C-alpha cells in the first residue's frame, strides 16, 4: 500500500486536471469571454506540455527513479494551479495550464516504473489496471462533484484547493514511498539517449504508435472538453445533465481500464491474437464518434456515454503490446515515447476541433452551430478509419 496509494493518488490528480475544463468551460467563457478557438487552445495546452516533457521524463525515470521525479514535478503542477486560479487573461491561464501539464506528465509512467521495480511481474496486470481505474476516478471527480462544488464556490477557489491537494500528494510520495536500492543498468545519459534511439528506430513501435495517437488523442480531446459543449448544444442538456452524462462516461472508462487488460490477457492465453480484438473495439468507438457527428438525438444518453467511455479505454491496451516487445530496461523510454505522440495528437485534435467549431460561428446565441461539430467529429472518424485499416492490413501481412 505504501507504493500503490501515493502513486495512484498522483494519477488521480493527473486525470482530474486533464478533465476538469470540460465542466468549468462555461464559467471560463463567461468570465473571460473566450472563443471556441481560445477555449480549445487553453485546454489543449495541458496536452502540449505533457507531450513535450515525455522523452525527458522517460530518461529521468530510468535514471533517478519514480519517487524523486514525481514528487518534484507535482510541485510544478501545484504552482500551475495557483497561477491558473489567479489568472485574469488567456495568457496567464495558458501558462498555468502548461505548468499543470508539465507537473503531472510523469504520474502514469512513474507509477508503471515503480510497480515494475517493487512488484512481481505476475502482479503487474492487476496493479496497472487498478491504477488506470484511479485515473477514471479522477475523471469522475471532474464531473458531477466539480459541478456541485461550483455551486458553492468559484472556479478560482476550486483551483487553489487543487493546488493544496497536489502539494499534499507530493509530500505523501516523499514520506511513504521508500527509495529503491537497486541501481539502473546504465545511468550514463549517452546510454539513456542510445536506448531512446533504439525505441524510435524500431519498426514495431511505428506500426502501432500512429494508431494509439489517433485513437487515444481523439478520445481525450472529446472526453476532456468537447463532449460537454456537444451535450449542451446538440443534445440540448442543461449543466446538471451535462455533468451527469460526463460522469457516466468516466464510469465507463473506469470499467474499461479495470476489465479490458484482463480480458485481453485471457484471450491471449486461449490463442486469440490481440490486434483483431483491439481493431473491433476501436471500430465500435469510431461508430460512436460518427453518431456524435451526425447530430442525431440519442435516446439513452447515459448508456451511450458510458459505452463510449468503455470503448475509449481500449486504445490503452496498445501499451501492453509495447511492453511485451521491448526489454524492461527500456520500459520508461518506450512508454513515454508513445505517450509523446498520444498527447501531441490530443493537443492537435482538441485545439483543431475548437478552430473548426469556431469557424462556423461563436456562442453568442447560447450554442455553437451544429455544422462545426459535424465537420470536426466527421474528420476524426475519417482519420480513425484510416488507422484501423492500416492496423488490420499490417497485422494480416505479418500473420501470413
VENQUIWO-V839318 format. One record per backbone hydrogen bond with DSSP energy under -0.5 kcal/mol. CO is the residue of the C=O (numbers start at 1). NH is the residue of the N-H. Records with the same first field share a line. If there is no record, write none. Layout:
# VENQUIWO-V839318
CO->NH / NH
This chain:
# VENQUIWO-V839318
1->5
3->7
4->8
5->9
6->10
7->11
8->12
9->13
10->14
11->15
12->16
13->17
14->18
15->19
16->20
19->22
20->23 / 24
21->25
24->28
25->29
26->30
27->31
28->32
29->33
35->39
36->40
37->41
38->42
39->43
40->44
41->45
42->45
43->46
44->48
45->49
46->50
47->51
48->52
49->53
51->54
53->57
54->58
55->59
56->60
57->61
58->62
59->63
60->64 / 65
61->65
65->69
66->70
67->71
68->72
69->73
70->74
71->75
72->75 / 76
73->77
74->78
75->79
76->80
77->81
78->82
79->83
80->84
81->85
82->86
83->87
84->87
89->93
90->94
91->95
92->96
93->97
94->98
95->99
96->100
97->101
98->102
99->103
100->104
102->105
104->107
106->110
107->111
108->112
109->113
110->114
111->115
112->116
113->117
114->118
115->119
120->123 / 124
121->124 / 125
123->127
124->128
125->129
126->130
127->131
128->132
129->133
130->134
131->135
132->136
133->137
134->138
135->139
136->140
137->141
138->142
140->143 / 145
141->146
143->147
144->148
145->149
146->150
147->151
148->151 / 152
149->152 / 153
154->158
155->159
156->160
157->161
158->162
159->163
160->164
161->165
162->166
163->167
164->168
165->169
166->170
167->171
168->172
169->173
170->174
171->175
172->176 / 177
173->177
176->178
188->192
189->193
190->194
191->195
192->196
193->197
194->198
195->199
196->200
197->201
199->202
202->206
203->207
204->208
205->209
208->212
209->213
210->214
211->215
212->216 / 217
213->217
214->218
215->219
216->220
217->221
218->222
219->223
220->224
221->226
222->225 / 227
225->228 / 229
226->230
227->231
228->232
229->233
230->234 / 235
231->237
238->242
239->243
240->244
241->245
242->246
243->144 / 247
244->248
245->249
246->250
247->251
248->252
249->253
250->254
251->255
252->256
253->257
254->258
255->259
256->260
257->261
259->263
260->264
261->265
262->266
263->267
264->268
265->269
266->270
267->272
268->271
273->277
274->278
275->279
276->280
277->281
278->282
279->283
280->284
281->285
282->286
283->287
284->288
285->289
286->290
287->291
288->292
289->293
290->294
291->295 / 296
297->299
299->301
300->304
301->305
302->306
303->307
304->308
305->309
306->310
307->311
308->312
309->313
310->313
311->314
312->315
313->316
314->317
315->318
316->319
317->320 / 321
318->322
319->323
320->324
321->325
322->325 / 326
327->330
328->331
330->334
331->335
332->336
333->337
334->338
335->339
336->340
337->341
338->342
339->343
340->344
341->345
342->346
343->347
344->348
345->349
346->350
347->351
348->352
349->353
350->354
351->355
352->356
353->357
354->358
355->359
356->360
357->360
358->361
363->366
369->372 / 373
370->374
371->375
372->376
373->377
374->378
375->379
376->380
377->381
378->382
379->383
380->384
381->385
382->386
383->387
384->388
385->389
386->390
387->391
388->392
389->393
390->394
391->395
392->396
393->397
394->398
395->399
396->400
